[in-house]
């Protein structure tokens, strides 16, 4: 039985994930800025995807309130400042900090190393992208791994939450390749194993 998925964020990332998930047969609801819709979507979803800018995570958590307790909270954010620099060093990660803010949620980090345009298929130029999935709750991580596979990714268990430090820096590197080095967004990572 596929879980009901609530997406908090209706920008490029949230929209692409919704398209991919619906294409894979999931029931999905999403909410943007309206606090009532955000709370209702978070209440309804069994798996919640946090697809908001890093700087507004605290606001999103405040609006969702206690309904996130006990649920899988999938962090797809890139821990970046508004001027696209790493917001955190390598001694912690956005996912680890999110776990401190929502201690009763099951935090999983994934999708942050992929450009939005590839999130609905899991592919670039016909090649399956590797999706790195980090977290410490096995059932929550397995749920995200199977969901990613259903979309079309080659999902990989990337270990414990502290490994999100490296997937977040990999996401930053992906942005550097795509925009600063002008490779564009039709790129992605594939781990051959």
C-alpha positions as CSV (number, residue, x, y, z in Angstrom):
1,X,0.0,0.0,0.0
2,X,1.5,3.3,-1.1
3,X,1.5,6.1,1.5
4,X,-0.4,9.4,1.1
5,X,2.3,12.0,0.4
6,X,2.0,15.6,1.5
7,X,4.4,18.1,-0.1
8,X,5.1,21.3,1.7
9,X,6.3,23.7,-1.0
10,X,4.9,24.3,-4.4
11,X,7.9,25.7,-6.3
12,X,10.0,23.9,-8.9
13,X,11.1,21.1,-6.6
14,X,7.7,20.5,-5.0
15,X,5.9,20.6,-8.4
16,X,8.4,18.2,-10.0
17,X,8.2,15.7,-7.2
18,X,4.4,15.8,-7.3
19,X,4.5,15.1,-11.0
20,X,6.8,12.2,-10.5
21,X,5.0,10.7,-7.6
22,X,1.6,11.0,-9.2
23,X,3.0,9.4,-12.4
24,X,4.2,6.5,-10.1
25,X,0.6,6.1,-8.7
26,X,0.9,7.9,-5.4
27,X,-1.9,10.0,-4.0
28,X,-0.3,13.5,-3.4
29,X,-1.4,16.8,-2.0
30,X,0.8,19.9,-1.9
31,X,0.6,23.3,-0.3
32,X,2.5,26.5,-0.9
33,X,2.3,29.6,1.4
34,X,-1.2,29.4,2.8
35,X,-0.8,28.3,6.5
36,X,-4.2,26.5,6.6
37,X,-3.3,24.5,3.5
38,X,0.2,23.7,4.8
39,X,-1.3,22.5,8.1
40,X,-4.0,20.5,6.4
41,X,-1.6,18.9,3.9
42,X,0.8,18.0,6.8
43,X,-2.1,16.5,8.8
44,X,-3.2,14.4,5.8
45,X,0.1,13.1,4.6
46,X,1.7,9.9,5.9
47,X,5.0,10.9,4.2
48,X,5.8,14.6,4.3
49,X,8.2,16.2,1.9
50,X,9.7,19.5,3.0
51,X,10.4,21.3,-0.3
52,X,10.9,24.8,0.9
53,X,13.9,27.1,0.8
54,X,16.3,26.3,3.6
55,X,15.7,29.8,5.2
56,X,12.0,29.1,5.8
57,X,12.2,25.7,7.4
58,X,11.5,27.0,10.9
59,X,8.4,28.8,9.6
60,X,7.2,25.7,7.9
61,X,7.7,23.6,11.0
62,X,5.8,26.2,13.1
63,X,2.8,26.1,10.8
64,X,2.8,22.3,10.5
65,X,2.9,22.1,14.3
66,X,2.7,18.8,16.1
67,X,1.2,16.9,13.2
68,X,4.7,16.0,12.0
69,X,5.4,14.0,15.1
70,X,5.9,10.3,14.3
71,X,5.8,10.9,10.6
72,X,8.5,10.5,8.0
73,X,9.7,14.0,7.2
74,X,11.7,14.0,3.9
75,X,14.2,16.9,3.8
76,X,14.9,17.8,0.1
77,X,16.3,21.2,0.9
78,X,19.8,22.5,0.1
79,X,21.4,24.1,3.1
80,X,22.3,27.3,1.3
81,X,22.2,31.0,2.1
82,X,20.2,33.4,0.0
83,X,23.4,34.2,-2.0
84,X,23.9,30.4,-2.7
85,X,26.7,29.7,-0.3
86,X,26.8,26.7,2.1
87,X,24.7,27.7,5.2
88,X,26.4,25.1,7.4
89,X,29.9,23.8,7.5
90,X,30.8,20.1,7.5
91,X,30.4,19.5,11.2
92,X,26.6,19.2,10.9
93,X,23.9,19.2,8.2
94,X,20.5,20.7,7.5
95,X,19.0,17.2,8.1
96,X,20.7,16.8,11.5
97,X,19.6,20.3,12.5
98,X,16.0,19.5,11.3
99,X,16.0,16.4,13.5
100,X,16.8,18.6,16.5
101,X,13.9,20.9,15.6
102,X,11.5,18.0,15.0
103,X,12.8,15.4,17.3
104,X,9.7,13.1,17.1
105,X,9.8,13.0,13.3
106,X,11.7,10.4,11.3
107,X,14.0,12.6,9.2
108,X,15.3,11.4,5.9
109,X,17.6,13.4,3.5
110,X,17.2,12.8,-0.2
111,X,16.6,14.5,-3.6
112,X,18.8,17.5,-2.8
113,X,21.6,16.3,-5.2
114,X,19.2,16.4,-8.2
115,X,18.0,19.4,-10.3
116,X,14.2,19.8,-10.2
117,X,13.8,19.0,-13.9
118,X,15.0,15.5,-13.3
119,X,13.0,14.8,-10.1
120,X,9.9,13.7,-11.9
121,X,11.7,10.9,-13.9
122,X,14.9,10.2,-12.0
123,X,16.8,10.3,-15.3
124,X,19.0,12.6,-17.3
125,X,19.5,11.8,-21.0
126,X,18.0,8.4,-20.5
127,X,20.3,7.4,-17.6
128,X,19.0,6.6,-14.2
129,X,20.4,9.0,-11.6
130,X,21.7,7.8,-8.2
131,X,19.5,9.1,-5.4
132,X,21.4,9.2,-2.1
133,X,19.1,8.6,0.9
134,X,20.5,9.3,4.4
135,X,18.7,8.7,7.7
136,X,18.7,6.6,10.9
137,X,15.2,5.2,10.9
138,X,15.3,2.0,8.7
139,X,11.6,1.9,7.9
140,X,11.5,5.6,7.0
141,X,14.6,5.2,4.8
142,X,13.2,2.1,3.1
143,X,10.0,4.0,2.4
144,X,11.9,6.8,0.7
145,X,14.1,4.3,-1.2
146,X,11.1,2.5,-2.6
147,X,9.3,5.7,-3.5
148,X,12.4,7.0,-5.3
149,X,12.7,3.7,-7.2
150,X,9.0,4.0,-8.2
151,X,9.7,7.4,-9.7
152,X,12.7,6.0,-11.8
153,X,15.8,6.7,-9.7
154,X,18.6,4.3,-8.8
155,X,18.2,4.9,-5.0
156,X,21.1,4.1,-2.7
157,X,21.1,3.9,1.1
158,X,23.7,6.6,2.0
159,X,23.9,5.6,5.6
160,X,23.2,7.6,8.8
161,X,22.0,11.2,9.1
162,X,25.6,12.6,9.5
163,X,26.2,11.5,5.8
164,X,23.7,14.2,4.8
165,X,26.7,16.5,5.4
166,X,28.2,15.0,2.3
167,X,25.1,14.8,0.2
168,X,24.4,18.5,1.0
169,X,27.9,19.5,-0.1
170,X,27.3,17.3,-3.2
171,X,24.1,19.2,-3.9
172,X,26.0,22.4,-3.6
173,X,28.6,21.1,-6.0
174,X,25.9,20.1,-8.4
175,X,24.6,23.7,-8.3
176,X,28.1,25.0,-8.9
177,X,28.5,22.7,-11.9
178,X,25.1,23.6,-13.3
179,X,25.2,27.4,-12.9
180,X,28.6,28.7,-12.0
181,X,30.5,26.5,-14.5
182,X,27.5,26.8,-16.9
183,X,27.0,23.1,-17.5
184,X,23.2,23.6,-17.2
185,X,20.7,21.6,-15.3
186,X,20.6,18.6,-17.6
187,X,23.3,16.9,-15.6
188,X,23.3,14.5,-12.6
189,X,25.2,12.0,-10.6
190,X,25.4,8.3,-11.2
191,X,27.3,6.0,-8.8
192,X,28.5,2.8,-10.6
193,X,28.7,0.0,-8.1
